[in-house]
């Protein structure tokens, strides 16, 4: 299992930042670059298949819709993992199911924590 912590929460699809094509591309690119940098710094190995889970810790306890945060987070995350050569692609051959998403609360430290599980380890290895 490998972990990535982004020191921010994803924007909502309902926000004005997500509505414009160029701002969406800029936001996705920022997540992609952050994920790539973390993967390279921590020397993540290449995986054949992965299962992903993310927990977004918001600074308040407001009720939010899961689906409004899913695409803004996972579009950049999956492309960043692919660019860092952690996964060969972001289709169902490599990510066989929809990644999990949960919400948490941390007033002092809002963030996004992502765990990556290798579900098809090399011969002789145990799944993580």
KESESE-565298 format. One record per atom (N, C-alpha, C): residue number from 0; residue in three letters; atom name; x, y, z. Coordinates in Angstrom, 2 decimals. Layout:
N
(kolgu NUM; 'ALA'; 'CA'; (X; Y; Z))
...
END
This chain:
128
(kolgu 0; 'UNK'; 'N'; (0.85; -1.18; 0.00))
(kolgu 0; 'UNK'; 'CA'; (0.00; 0.00; 0.00))
(kolgu 0; 'UNK'; 'C'; (0.89; 1.24; 0.00))
(kolgu 1; 'UNK'; 'N'; (0.51; 2.23; -0.79))
(kolgu 1; 'UNK'; 'CA'; (1.23; 3.48; -0.87))
(kolgu 1; 'UNK'; 'C'; (0.26; 4.61; -0.58))
(kolgu 2; 'UNK'; 'N'; (0.79; 5.70; -0.06))
(kolgu 2; 'UNK'; 'CA'; (-0.06; 6.82; 0.32))
(kolgu 2; 'UNK'; 'C'; (0.42; 8.12; -0.30))
(kolgu 3; 'UNK'; 'N'; (-0.55; 8.93; -0.68))
(kolgu 3; 'UNK'; 'CA'; (-0.30; 10.27; -1.19))
(kolgu 3; 'UNK'; 'C'; (-1.17; 11.21; -0.36))
(kolgu 4; 'UNK'; 'N'; (-0.58; 12.29; 0.13))
(kolgu 4; 'UNK'; 'CA'; (-1.35; 13.31; 0.83))
(kolgu 4; 'UNK'; 'C'; (-1.21; 14.62; 0.09))
(kolgu 5; 'UNK'; 'N'; (-2.33; 15.14; -0.36))
(kolgu 5; 'UNK'; 'CA'; (-2.36; 16.46; -0.98))
(kolgu 5; 'UNK'; 'C'; (-2.79; 17.45; 0.10))
(kolgu 6; 'UNK'; 'N'; (-2.09; 18.55; 0.27))
(kolgu 6; 'UNK'; 'CA'; (-2.39; 19.47; 1.37))
(kolgu 6; 'UNK'; 'C'; (-3.57; 20.41; 1.10))
(kolgu 7; 'UNK'; 'N'; (-4.53; 19.93; 0.36))
(kolgu 7; 'UNK'; 'CA'; (-5.71; 20.72; 0.03))
(kolgu 7; 'UNK'; 'C'; (-6.87; 19.78; -0.28))
(kolgu 8; 'UNK'; 'N'; (-8.07; 20.35; -0.36))
(kolgu 8; 'UNK'; 'CA'; (-9.26; 19.58; -0.74))
(kolgu 8; 'UNK'; 'C'; (-9.57; 19.91; -2.20))
(kolgu 9; 'UNK'; 'N'; (-10.14; 18.95; -2.93))
(kolgu 9; 'UNK'; 'CA'; (-10.50; 19.24; -4.32))
(kolgu 9; 'UNK'; 'C'; (-11.63; 20.26; -4.40))
(kolgu 10; 'UNK'; 'N'; (-11.72; 20.94; -5.51))
(kolgu 10; 'UNK'; 'CA'; (-12.83; 21.86; -5.70))
(kolgu 10; 'UNK'; 'C'; (-14.07; 21.06; -6.10))
(kolgu 11; 'UNK'; 'N'; (-15.20; 21.63; -5.89))
(kolgu 11; 'UNK'; 'CA'; (-16.47; 21.01; -6.27))
(kolgu 11; 'UNK'; 'C'; (-16.77; 21.31; -7.73))
(kolgu 12; 'UNK'; 'N'; (-17.44; 20.37; -8.39))
(kolgu 12; 'UNK'; 'CA'; (-17.88; 20.62; -9.76))
(kolgu 12; 'UNK'; 'C'; (-18.87; 21.78; -9.81))
(kolgu 13; 'UNK'; 'N'; (-19.46; 22.12; -8.69))
(kolgu 13; 'UNK'; 'CA'; (-20.41; 23.23; -8.63))
(kolgu 13; 'UNK'; 'C'; (-19.72; 24.58; -8.51))
(kolgu 14; 'UNK'; 'N'; (-18.42; 24.60; -8.27))
(kolgu 14; 'UNK'; 'CA'; (-17.73; 25.88; -8.08))
(kolgu 14; 'UNK'; 'C'; (-17.50; 26.57; -9.43))
(kolgu 15; 'UNK'; 'N'; (-17.36; 27.86; -9.38))
(kolgu 15; 'UNK'; 'CA'; (-17.09; 28.62; -10.61))
(kolgu 15; 'UNK'; 'C'; (-15.76; 28.21; -11.23))
(kolgu 16; 'UNK'; 'N'; (-14.80; 27.80; -10.40))
(kolgu 16; 'UNK'; 'CA'; (-13.49; 27.39; -10.91))
(kolgu 16; 'UNK'; 'C'; (-13.60; 26.18; -11.84))
(kolgu 17; 'UNK'; 'N'; (-14.58; 25.31; -11.60))
(kolgu 17; 'UNK'; 'CA'; (-14.71; 24.08; -12.39))
(kolgu 17; 'UNK'; 'C'; (-15.52; 24.30; -13.66))
(kolgu 18; 'UNK'; 'N'; (-16.22; 25.41; -13.76))
(kolgu 18; 'UNK'; 'CA'; (-17.14; 25.61; -14.88))
(kolgu 18; 'UNK'; 'C'; (-16.46; 25.99; -16.18))
(kolgu 19; 'UNK'; 'N'; (-15.39; 26.71; -16.12))
(kolgu 19; 'UNK'; 'CA'; (-14.70; 27.11; -17.35))
(kolgu 19; 'UNK'; 'C'; (-13.72; 26.03; -17.80))
(kolgu 20; 'UNK'; 'N'; (-13.64; 25.85; -19.09))
(kolgu 20; 'UNK'; 'CA'; (-12.76; 24.80; -19.66))
(kolgu 20; 'UNK'; 'C'; (-11.30; 24.99; -19.23))
(kolgu 21; 'UNK'; 'N'; (-10.81; 26.22; -19.31))
(kolgu 21; 'UNK'; 'CA'; (-9.40; 26.47; -19.02))
(kolgu 21; 'UNK'; 'C'; (-9.10; 26.36; -17.53))
(kolgu 22; 'UNK'; 'N'; (-10.03; 26.78; -16.69))
(kolgu 22; 'UNK'; 'CA'; (-9.79; 26.65; -15.26))
(kolgu 22; 'UNK'; 'C'; (-9.84; 25.18; -14.85))
(kolgu 23; 'UNK'; 'N'; (-10.71; 24.37; -15.48))
(kolgu 23; 'UNK'; 'CA'; (-10.72; 22.92; -15.21))
(kolgu 23; 'UNK'; 'C'; (-9.40; 22.30; -15.60))
(kolgu 24; 'UNK'; 'N'; (-8.90; 22.67; -16.77))
(kolgu 24; 'UNK'; 'CA'; (-7.63; 22.12; -17.24))
(kolgu 24; 'UNK'; 'C'; (-6.48; 22.52; -16.32))
(kolgu 25; 'UNK'; 'N'; (-6.48; 23.76; -15.86))
(kolgu 25; 'UNK'; 'CA'; (-5.44; 24.25; -14.94))
(kolgu 25; 'UNK'; 'C'; (-5.49; 23.49; -13.62))
(kolgu 26; 'UNK'; 'N'; (-6.70; 23.31; -13.09))
(kolgu 26; 'UNK'; 'CA'; (-6.86; 22.60; -11.82))
(kolgu 26; 'UNK'; 'C'; (-6.43; 21.14; -11.94))
(kolgu 27; 'UNK'; 'N'; (-6.88; 20.46; -13.00))
(kolgu 27; 'UNK'; 'CA'; (-6.51; 19.07; -13.24))
(kolgu 27; 'UNK'; 'C'; (-5.00; 18.93; -13.36))
(kolgu 28; 'UNK'; 'N'; (-4.39; 19.84; -14.09))
(kolgu 28; 'UNK'; 'CA'; (-2.94; 19.82; -14.28))
(kolgu 28; 'UNK'; 'C'; (-2.20; 20.00; -12.95))
(kolgu 29; 'UNK'; 'N'; (-2.72; 20.83; -12.07))
(kolgu 29; 'UNK'; 'CA'; (-2.07; 21.05; -10.76))
(kolgu 29; 'UNK'; 'C'; (-2.08; 19.76; -9.94))
(kolgu 30; 'UNK'; 'N'; (-3.22; 19.07; -9.89))
(kolgu 30; 'UNK'; 'CA'; (-3.27; 17.79; -9.16))
(kolgu 30; 'UNK'; 'C'; (-2.34; 16.78; -9.81))
(kolgu 31; 'UNK'; 'N'; (-2.39; 16.71; -11.13))
(kolgu 31; 'UNK'; 'CA'; (-1.54; 15.78; -11.88))
(kolgu 31; 'UNK'; 'C'; (-0.07; 16.00; -11.53))
(kolgu 32; 'UNK'; 'N'; (0.37; 17.25; -11.54))
(kolgu 32; 'UNK'; 'CA'; (1.77; 17.57; -11.22))
(kolgu 32; 'UNK'; 'C'; (2.12; 17.23; -9.77))
(kolgu 33; 'UNK'; 'N'; (1.21; 17.53; -8.84))
(kolgu 33; 'UNK'; 'CA'; (1.47; 17.22; -7.44))
(kolgu 33; 'UNK'; 'C'; (1.60; 15.72; -7.22))
(kolgu 34; 'UNK'; 'N'; (0.71; 14.94; -7.85))
(kolgu 34; 'UNK'; 'CA'; (0.75; 13.49; -7.72))
(kolgu 34; 'UNK'; 'C'; (2.05; 12.95; -8.33))
(kolgu 35; 'UNK'; 'N'; (2.40; 13.43; -9.50))
(kolgu 35; 'UNK'; 'CA'; (3.64; 12.99; -10.16))
(kolgu 35; 'UNK'; 'C'; (4.84; 13.26; -9.26))
(kolgu 36; 'UNK'; 'N'; (4.91; 14.46; -8.71))
(kolgu 36; 'UNK'; 'CA'; (6.04; 14.85; -7.85))
(kolgu 36; 'UNK'; 'C'; (6.14; 13.94; -6.62))
(kolgu 37; 'UNK'; 'N'; (5.01; 13.66; -5.98))
(kolgu 37; 'UNK'; 'CA'; (5.02; 12.80; -4.79))
(kolgu 37; 'UNK'; 'C'; (5.43; 11.37; -5.15))
(kolgu 38; 'UNK'; 'N'; (4.89; 10.85; -6.24))
(kolgu 38; 'UNK'; 'CA'; (5.23; 9.48; -6.66))
(kolgu 38; 'UNK'; 'C'; (6.71; 9.35; -6.96))
(kolgu 39; 'UNK'; 'N'; (7.27; 10.32; -7.64))
(kolgu 39; 'UNK'; 'CA'; (8.70; 10.27; -7.96))
(kolgu 39; 'UNK'; 'C'; (9.56; 10.42; -6.70))
(kolgu 40; 'UNK'; 'N'; (9.16; 11.33; -5.82))
(kolgu 40; 'UNK'; 'CA'; (9.93; 11.54; -4.59))
(kolgu 40; 'UNK'; 'C'; (9.92; 10.30; -3.70))
(kolgu 41; 'UNK'; 'N'; (8.77; 9.61; -3.64))
(kolgu 41; 'UNK'; 'CA'; (8.66; 8.42; -2.79))
(kolgu 41; 'UNK'; 'C'; (9.02; 7.13; -3.53))
(kolgu 42; 'UNK'; 'N'; (9.39; 7.26; -4.78))
(kolgu 42; 'UNK'; 'CA'; (9.82; 6.12; -5.61))
(kolgu 42; 'UNK'; 'C'; (8.77; 5.01; -5.65))
(kolgu 43; 'UNK'; 'N'; (7.55; 5.39; -6.00))
(kolgu 43; 'UNK'; 'CA'; (6.48; 4.40; -6.14))
(kolgu 43; 'UNK'; 'C'; (6.84; 3.43; -7.26))
(kolgu 44; 'UNK'; 'N'; (6.66; 2.13; -7.04))
(kolgu 44; 'UNK'; 'CA'; (6.96; 1.15; -8.09))
(kolgu 44; 'UNK'; 'C'; (5.82; 1.09; -9.12))
(kolgu 45; 'UNK'; 'N'; (6.12; 0.57; -10.31))
(kolgu 45; 'UNK'; 'CA'; (5.03; 0.37; -11.28))
(kolgu 45; 'UNK'; 'C'; (4.12; -0.76; -10.82))
(kolgu 46; 'UNK'; 'N'; (2.82; -0.57; -11.01))
(kolgu 46; 'UNK'; 'CA'; (1.83; -1.57; -10.63))
(kolgu 46; 'UNK'; 'C'; (1.10; -2.07; -11.87))
(kolgu 47; 'UNK'; 'N'; (0.69; -3.34; -11.82))
(kolgu 47; 'UNK'; 'CA'; (-0.09; -3.89; -12.93))
(kolgu 47; 'UNK'; 'C'; (-1.55; -3.49; -12.83))
(kolgu 48; 'UNK'; 'N'; (-2.09; -3.57; -11.62))
(kolgu 48; 'UNK'; 'CA'; (-3.46; -3.14; -11.34))
(kolgu 48; 'UNK'; 'C'; (-3.49; -2.50; -9.95))
(kolgu 49; 'UNK'; 'N'; (-4.37; -1.54; -9.79))
(kolgu 49; 'UNK'; 'CA'; (-4.42; -0.84; -8.51))
(kolgu 49; 'UNK'; 'C'; (-5.87; -0.58; -8.10))
(kolgu 50; 'UNK'; 'N'; (-6.06; -0.50; -6.81))
(kolgu 50; 'UNK'; 'CA'; (-7.33; -0.09; -6.22))
(kolgu 50; 'UNK'; 'C'; (-7.03; 1.19; -5.45))
(kolgu 51; 'UNK'; 'N'; (-7.86; 2.21; -5.66))
(kolgu 51; 'UNK'; 'CA'; (-7.62; 3.52; -5.06))
(kolgu 51; 'UNK'; 'C'; (-8.73; 3.89; -4.09))
(kolgu 52; 'UNK'; 'N'; (-8.34; 4.56; -3.03))
(kolgu 52; 'UNK'; 'CA'; (-9.28; 5.10; -2.05))
(kolgu 52; 'UNK'; 'C'; (-8.81; 6.51; -1.70))
(kolgu 53; 'UNK'; 'N'; (-9.74; 7.41; -1.56))
(kolgu 53; 'UNK'; 'CA'; (-9.39; 8.77; -1.14))
(kolgu 53; 'UNK'; 'C'; (-10.31; 9.21; -0.02))
(kolgu 54; 'UNK'; 'N'; (-9.74; 9.93; 0.92))
(kolgu 54; 'UNK'; 'CA'; (-10.52; 10.57; 1.97))
(kolgu 54; 'UNK'; 'C'; (-10.19; 12.05; 1.93))
(kolgu 55; 'UNK'; 'N'; (-11.22; 12.86; 1.77))
(kolgu 55; 'UNK'; 'CA'; (-11.06; 14.30; 1.75))
(kolgu 55; 'UNK'; 'C'; (-11.47; 14.83; 3.13))
(kolgu 56; 'UNK'; 'N'; (-10.54; 15.49; 3.79))
(kolgu 56; 'UNK'; 'CA'; (-10.79; 16.07; 5.11))
(kolgu 56; 'UNK'; 'C'; (-11.07; 17.56; 4.94))
(kolgu 57; 'UNK'; 'N'; (-12.32; 17.95; 5.14))
(kolgu 57; 'UNK'; 'CA'; (-12.74; 19.34; 5.00))
(kolgu 57; 'UNK'; 'C'; (-12.56; 20.09; 6.32))
(kolgu 58; 'UNK'; 'N'; (-12.43; 21.43; 6.25))
(kolgu 58; 'UNK'; 'CA'; (-12.24; 22.21; 7.47))
(kolgu 58; 'UNK'; 'C'; (-13.54; 22.50; 8.22))
(kolgu 59; 'UNK'; 'N'; (-14.67; 22.02; 7.69))
(kolgu 59; 'UNK'; 'CA'; (-15.95; 22.22; 8.36))
(kolgu 59; 'UNK'; 'C'; (-16.81; 20.98; 8.19))
(kolgu 60; 'UNK'; 'N'; (-17.94; 20.97; 8.86))
(kolgu 60; 'UNK'; 'CA'; (-18.80; 19.78; 8.85))
(kolgu 60; 'UNK'; 'C'; (-20.02; 19.93; 7.93))
(kolgu 61; 'UNK'; 'N'; (-19.94; 20.83; 6.96))
(kolgu 61; 'UNK'; 'CA'; (-21.06; 20.99; 6.03))
(kolgu 61; 'UNK'; 'C'; (-21.32; 19.68; 5.28))
(kolgu 62; 'UNK'; 'N'; (-22.55; 19.45; 4.91))
(kolgu 62; 'UNK'; 'CA'; (-22.91; 18.27; 4.12))
(kolgu 62; 'UNK'; 'C'; (-22.57; 18.55; 2.66))
(kolgu 63; 'UNK'; 'N'; (-21.90; 17.59; 2.01))
(kolgu 63; 'UNK'; 'CA'; (-21.48; 17.74; 0.63))
(kolgu 63; 'UNK'; 'C'; (-21.87; 16.50; -0.17))
(kolgu 64; 'UNK'; 'N'; (-22.06; 16.68; -1.46))
(kolgu 64; 'UNK'; 'CA'; (-22.35; 15.56; -2.34))
(kolgu 64; 'UNK'; 'C'; (-21.05; 14.93; -2.83))
(kolgu 65; 'UNK'; 'N'; (-20.93; 13.61; -2.67))
(kolgu 65; 'UNK'; 'CA'; (-19.74; 12.90; -3.13))
(kolgu 65; 'UNK'; 'C'; (-19.45; 13.13; -4.61))
(kolgu 66; 'UNK'; 'N'; (-20.51; 13.06; -5.42))
(kolgu 66; 'UNK'; 'CA'; (-20.30; 13.14; -6.87))
(kolgu 66; 'UNK'; 'C'; (-19.75; 14.48; -7.34))
(kolgu 67; 'UNK'; 'N'; (-19.88; 15.54; -6.54))
(kolgu 67; 'UNK'; 'CA'; (-19.33; 16.83; -6.94))
(kolgu 67; 'UNK'; 'C'; (-17.82; 16.92; -6.79))
(kolgu 68; 'UNK'; 'N'; (-17.23; 16.01; -6.06))
(kolgu 68; 'UNK'; 'CA'; (-15.78; 16.04; -5.82))
(kolgu 68; 'UNK'; 'C'; (-15.05; 14.91; -6.54))
(kolgu 69; 'UNK'; 'N'; (-15.79; 13.97; -7.04))
(kolgu 69; 'UNK'; 'CA'; (-15.19; 12.77; -7.63))
(kolgu 69; 'UNK'; 'C'; (-14.34; 13.10; -8.86))
(kolgu 70; 'UNK'; 'N'; (-14.96; 13.68; -9.88))
(kolgu 70; 'UNK'; 'CA'; (-14.22; 13.97; -11.11))
(kolgu 70; 'UNK'; 'C'; (-13.08; 14.97; -10.90))
(kolgu 71; 'UNK'; 'N'; (-13.31; 16.09; -10.19))
(kolgu 71; 'UNK'; 'CA'; (-12.20; 17.02; -10.01))
(kolgu 71; 'UNK'; 'C'; (-10.97; 16.38; -9.36))
(kolgu 72; 'UNK'; 'N'; (-11.17; 15.41; -8.47))
(kolgu 72; 'UNK'; 'CA'; (-10.04; 14.74; -7.83))
(kolgu 72; 'UNK'; 'C'; (-9.44; 13.66; -8.73))
(kolgu 73; 'UNK'; 'N'; (-10.27; 12.73; -9.18))
(kolgu 73; 'UNK'; 'CA'; (-9.75; 11.55; -9.85))
(kolgu 73; 'UNK'; 'C'; (-9.23; 11.79; -11.26))
(kolgu 74; 'UNK'; 'N'; (-9.71; 12.80; -11.96))
(kolgu 74; 'UNK'; 'CA'; (-9.18; 13.08; -13.31))
(kolgu 74; 'UNK'; 'C'; (-7.67; 13.38; -13.21))
(kolgu 75; 'UNK'; 'N'; (-7.29; 14.27; -12.32))
(kolgu 75; 'UNK'; 'CA'; (-5.88; 14.61; -12.17))
(kolgu 75; 'UNK'; 'C'; (-5.07; 13.51; -11.51))
(kolgu 76; 'UNK'; 'N'; (-5.67; 12.84; -10.53))
(kolgu 76; 'UNK'; 'CA'; (-4.98; 11.77; -9.81))
(kolgu 76; 'UNK'; 'C'; (-4.58; 10.63; -10.75))
(kolgu 77; 'UNK'; 'N'; (-5.52; 10.13; -11.52))
(kolgu 77; 'UNK'; 'CA'; (-5.22; 9.00; -12.40))
(kolgu 77; 'UNK'; 'C'; (-4.21; 9.38; -13.48))
(kolgu 78; 'UNK'; 'N'; (-4.34; 10.57; -14.04))
(kolgu 78; 'UNK'; 'CA'; (-3.36; 10.99; -15.04))
(kolgu 78; 'UNK'; 'C'; (-1.98; 11.19; -14.43))
(kolgu 79; 'UNK'; 'N'; (-1.93; 11.69; -13.20))
(kolgu 79; 'UNK'; 'CA'; (-0.63; 11.84; -12.52))
(kolgu 79; 'UNK'; 'C'; (0.02; 10.50; -12.24))
(kolgu 80; 'UNK'; 'N'; (-0.76; 9.52; -11.82))
(kolgu 80; 'UNK'; 'CA'; (-0.22; 8.17; -11.59))
(kolgu 80; 'UNK'; 'C'; (0.29; 7.56; -12.89))
(kolgu 81; 'UNK'; 'N'; (-0.43; 7.80; -13.97))
(kolgu 81; 'UNK'; 'CA'; (0.01; 7.28; -15.26))
(kolgu 81; 'UNK'; 'C'; (1.28; 7.99; -15.72))
(kolgu 82; 'UNK'; 'N'; (1.34; 9.30; -15.60))
(kolgu 82; 'UNK'; 'CA'; (2.53; 10.06; -16.00))
(kolgu 82; 'UNK'; 'C'; (3.76; 9.66; -15.19))
(kolgu 83; 'UNK'; 'N'; (3.55; 9.27; -13.93))
(kolgu 83; 'UNK'; 'CA'; (4.66; 8.85; -13.06))
(kolgu 83; 'UNK'; 'C'; (5.00; 7.37; -13.25))
(kolgu 84; 'UNK'; 'N'; (4.33; 6.71; -14.19))
(kolgu 84; 'UNK'; 'CA'; (4.55; 5.29; -14.50))
(kolgu 84; 'UNK'; 'C'; (4.21; 4.37; -13.35))
(kolgu 85; 'UNK'; 'N'; (3.29; 4.79; -12.48))
(kolgu 85; 'UNK'; 'CA'; (2.81; 3.93; -11.40))
(kolgu 85; 'UNK'; 'C'; (1.79; 2.96; -11.97))
(kolgu 86; 'UNK'; 'N'; (0.92; 3.44; -12.85))
(kolgu 86; 'UNK'; 'CA'; (-0.02; 2.57; -13.56))
(kolgu 86; 'UNK'; 'C'; (0.19; 2.77; -15.06))
(kolgu 87; 'UNK'; 'N'; (0.02; 1.70; -15.86))
(kolgu 87; 'UNK'; 'CA'; (0.24; 1.83; -17.30))
(kolgu 87; 'UNK'; 'C'; (-0.83; 2.67; -18.01))
(kolgu 88; 'UNK'; 'N'; (-2.03; 2.73; -17.44))
(kolgu 88; 'UNK'; 'CA'; (-3.12; 3.50; -18.04))
(kolgu 88; 'UNK'; 'C'; (-4.19; 3.70; -17.00))
(kolgu 89; 'UNK'; 'N'; (-5.22; 4.47; -17.36))
(kolgu 89; 'UNK'; 'CA'; (-6.28; 4.72; -16.38))
(kolgu 89; 'UNK'; 'C'; (-7.61; 4.11; -16.81))
(kolgu 90; 'UNK'; 'N'; (-7.53; 3.02; -17.56))
(kolgu 90; 'UNK'; 'CA'; (-8.75; 2.32; -17.95))
(kolgu 90; 'UNK'; 'C'; (-8.95; 1.09; -17.07))
(kolgu 91; 'UNK'; 'N'; (-10.00; 0.32; -17.35))
(kolgu 91; 'UNK'; 'CA'; (-10.39; -0.78; -16.47))
(kolgu 91; 'UNK'; 'C'; (-9.42; -1.96; -16.48))
(kolgu 92; 'UNK'; 'N'; (-8.47; -1.98; -17.38))
(kolgu 92; 'UNK'; 'CA'; (-7.44; -3.03; -17.31))
(kolgu 92; 'UNK'; 'C'; (-6.52; -2.80; -16.12))
(kolgu 93; 'UNK'; 'N'; (-6.36; -1.56; -15.72))
(kolgu 93; 'UNK'; 'CA'; (-5.41; -1.21; -14.66))
(kolgu 93; 'UNK'; 'C'; (-6.10; -0.71; -13.38))
(kolgu 94; 'UNK'; 'N'; (-7.26; -0.10; -13.54))
(kolgu 94; 'UNK'; 'CA'; (-8.09; 0.33; -12.41))
(kolgu 94; 'UNK'; 'C'; (-9.43; -0.37; -12.64))
(kolgu 95; 'UNK'; 'N'; (-9.59; -1.61; -12.14))
(kolgu 95; 'UNK'; 'CA'; (-10.75; -2.42; -12.52))
(kolgu 95; 'UNK'; 'C'; (-12.09; -2.01; -11.89))
(kolgu 96; 'UNK'; 'N'; (-12.08; -1.07; -10.97))
(kolgu 96; 'UNK'; 'CA'; (-13.34; -0.64; -10.36))
(kolgu 96; 'UNK'; 'C'; (-13.24; 0.84; -10.01))
(kolgu 97; 'UNK'; 'N'; (-14.41; 1.45; -9.82))
(kolgu 97; 'UNK'; 'CA'; (-14.41; 2.86; -9.45))
(kolgu 97; 'UNK'; 'C'; (-13.68; 3.05; -8.13))
(kolgu 98; 'UNK'; 'N'; (-12.79; 4.04; -8.09))
(kolgu 98; 'UNK'; 'CA'; (-12.10; 4.32; -6.83))
(kolgu 98; 'UNK'; 'C'; (-13.06; 4.78; -5.74))
(kolgu 99; 'UNK'; 'N'; (-12.71; 4.48; -4.50))
(kolgu 99; 'UNK'; 'CA'; (-13.52; 4.89; -3.36))
(kolgu 99; 'UNK'; 'C'; (-13.26; 6.33; -2.97))
(kolgu 100; 'UNK'; 'N'; (-14.29; 6.98; -2.44))
(kolgu 100; 'UNK'; 'CA'; (-14.17; 8.35; -1.97))
(kolgu 100; 'UNK'; 'C'; (-14.99; 8.50; -0.69))
(kolgu 101; 'UNK'; 'N'; (-14.34; 9.06; 0.34))
(kolgu 101; 'UNK'; 'CA'; (-15.00; 9.33; 1.62))
(kolgu 101; 'UNK'; 'C'; (-14.69; 10.76; 2.03))
(kolgu 102; 'UNK'; 'N'; (-15.49; 11.26; 2.94))
(kolgu 102; 'UNK'; 'CA'; (-15.27; 12.59; 3.49))
(kolgu 102; 'UNK'; 'C'; (-14.98; 12.48; 4.98))
(kolgu 103; 'UNK'; 'N'; (-14.11; 13.36; 5.45))
(kolgu 103; 'UNK'; 'CA'; (-13.80; 13.45; 6.86))
(kolgu 103; 'UNK'; 'C'; (-13.77; 14.92; 7.27))
(kolgu 104; 'UNK'; 'N'; (-13.44; 15.15; 8.52))
(kolgu 104; 'UNK'; 'CA'; (-13.40; 16.50; 9.07))
(kolgu 104; 'UNK'; 'C'; (-12.10; 16.70; 9.82))
(kolgu 105; 'UNK'; 'N'; (-11.40; 17.78; 9.50))
(kolgu 105; 'UNK'; 'CA'; (-10.21; 18.17; 10.23))
(kolgu 105; 'UNK'; 'C'; (-10.07; 19.69; 10.09))
(kolgu 106; 'UNK'; 'N'; (-10.55; 20.40; 11.08))
(kolgu 106; 'UNK'; 'CA'; (-10.55; 21.87; 11.04))
(kolgu 106; 'UNK'; 'C'; (-9.15; 22.43; 10.90))
(kolgu 107; 'UNK'; 'N'; (-8.19; 21.82; 11.55))
(kolgu 107; 'UNK'; 'CA'; (-6.82; 22.34; 11.57))
(kolgu 107; 'UNK'; 'C'; (-5.98; 21.95; 10.36))
(kolgu 108; 'UNK'; 'N'; (-6.36; 20.84; 9.70))
(kolgu 108; 'UNK'; 'CA'; (-5.50; 20.32; 8.62))
(kolgu 108; 'UNK'; 'C'; (-6.33; 19.75; 7.47))
(kolgu 109; 'UNK'; 'N'; (-7.04; 20.60; 6.70))
(kolgu 109; 'UNK'; 'CA'; (-7.79; 20.08; 5.57))
(kolgu 109; 'UNK'; 'C'; (-6.82; 19.50; 4.53))
(kolgu 110; 'UNK'; 'N'; (-7.19; 18.36; 3.97))
(kolgu 110; 'UNK'; 'CA'; (-6.27; 17.68; 3.06))
(kolgu 110; 'UNK'; 'C'; (-7.02; 16.57; 2.33))
(kolgu 111; 'UNK'; 'N'; (-6.31; 15.93; 1.41))
(kolgu 111; 'UNK'; 'CA'; (-6.84; 14.77; 0.70))
(kolgu 111; 'UNK'; 'C'; (-5.82; 13.65; 0.83))
(kolgu 112; 'UNK'; 'N'; (-6.24; 12.54; 1.41))
(kolgu 112; 'UNK'; 'CA'; (-5.36; 11.38; 1.57))
(kolgu 112; 'UNK'; 'C'; (-5.79; 10.30; 0.60))
(kolgu 113; 'UNK'; 'N'; (-4.84; 9.78; -0.16))
(kolgu 113; 'UNK'; 'CA'; (-5.11; 8.76; -1.15))
(kolgu 113; 'UNK'; 'C'; (-4.28; 7.53; -0.83))
(kolgu 114; 'UNK'; 'N'; (-4.91; 6.37; -0.83))
(kolgu 114; 'UNK'; 'CA'; (-4.16; 5.13; -0.67))
(kolgu 114; 'UNK'; 'C'; (-4.28; 4.33; -1.97))
(kolgu 115; 'UNK'; 'N'; (-3.17; 3.71; -2.32))
(kolgu 115; 'UNK'; 'CA'; (-3.07; 2.93; -3.55))
(kolgu 115; 'UNK'; 'C'; (-2.70; 1.52; -3.16))
(kolgu 116; 'UNK'; 'N'; (-3.53; 0.57; -3.55))
(kolgu 116; 'UNK'; 'CA'; (-3.29; -0.83; -3.24))
(kolgu 116; 'UNK'; 'C'; (-2.94; -1.58; -4.51))
(kolgu 117; 'UNK'; 'N'; (-1.88; -2.36; -4.47))
(kolgu 117; 'UNK'; 'CA'; (-1.50; -3.22; -5.59))
(kolgu 117; 'UNK'; 'C'; (-2.37; -4.46; -5.52))
(kolgu 118; 'UNK'; 'N'; (-3.22; -4.67; -6.51))
(kolgu 118; 'UNK'; 'CA'; (-4.12; -5.83; -6.47))
(kolgu 118; 'UNK'; 'C'; (-3.69; -6.93; -7.43))
(kolgu 119; 'UNK'; 'N'; (-2.55; -6.74; -8.09))
(kolgu 119; 'UNK'; 'CA'; (-2.03; -7.79; -8.96))
(kolgu 119; 'UNK'; 'C'; (-0.51; -7.81; -8.81))
(kolgu 120; 'UNK'; 'N'; (-0.02; -8.26; -7.64))
(kolgu 120; 'UNK'; 'CA'; (1.41; -8.20; -7.39))
(kolgu 120; 'UNK'; 'C'; (2.18; -9.18; -8.27))
(kolgu 121; 'UNK'; 'N'; (3.46; -8.94; -8.39))
(kolgu 121; 'UNK'; 'CA'; (4.34; -9.84; -9.14))
(kolgu 121; 'UNK'; 'C'; (4.41; -11.19; -8.44))
(kolgu 122; 'UNK'; 'N'; (4.83; -12.20; -9.15))
(kolgu 122; 'UNK'; 'CA'; (4.94; -13.56; -8.58))
(kolgu 122; 'UNK'; 'C'; (5.79; -13.54; -7.32))
(kolgu 123; 'UNK'; 'N'; (5.31; -14.21; -6.29))
(kolgu 123; 'UNK'; 'CA'; (6.04; -14.30; -5.03))
(kolgu 123; 'UNK'; 'C'; (5.78; -13.18; -4.06))
(kolgu 124; 'UNK'; 'N'; (5.04; -12.15; -4.48))
(kolgu 124; 'UNK'; 'CA'; (4.73; -11.03; -3.59))
(kolgu 124; 'UNK'; 'C'; (3.32; -11.17; -3.05))
(kolgu 125; 'UNK'; 'N'; (3.12; -10.64; -1.87))
(kolgu 125; 'UNK'; 'CA'; (1.79; -10.61; -1.27))
(kolgu 125; 'UNK'; 'C'; (1.09; -9.32; -1.69))
(kolgu 126; 'UNK'; 'N'; (-0.23; -9.34; -1.93))
(kolgu 126; 'UNK'; 'CA'; (-0.93; -8.09; -2.23))
(kolgu 126; 'UNK'; 'C'; (-0.82; -7.13; -1.05))
(kolgu 127; 'UNK'; 'N'; (-0.72; -5.84; -1.35))
(kolgu 127; 'UNK'; 'CA'; (-0.62; -4.86; -0.27))
(kolgu 127; 'UNK'; 'C'; (-1.95; -4.23; -0.01))
END
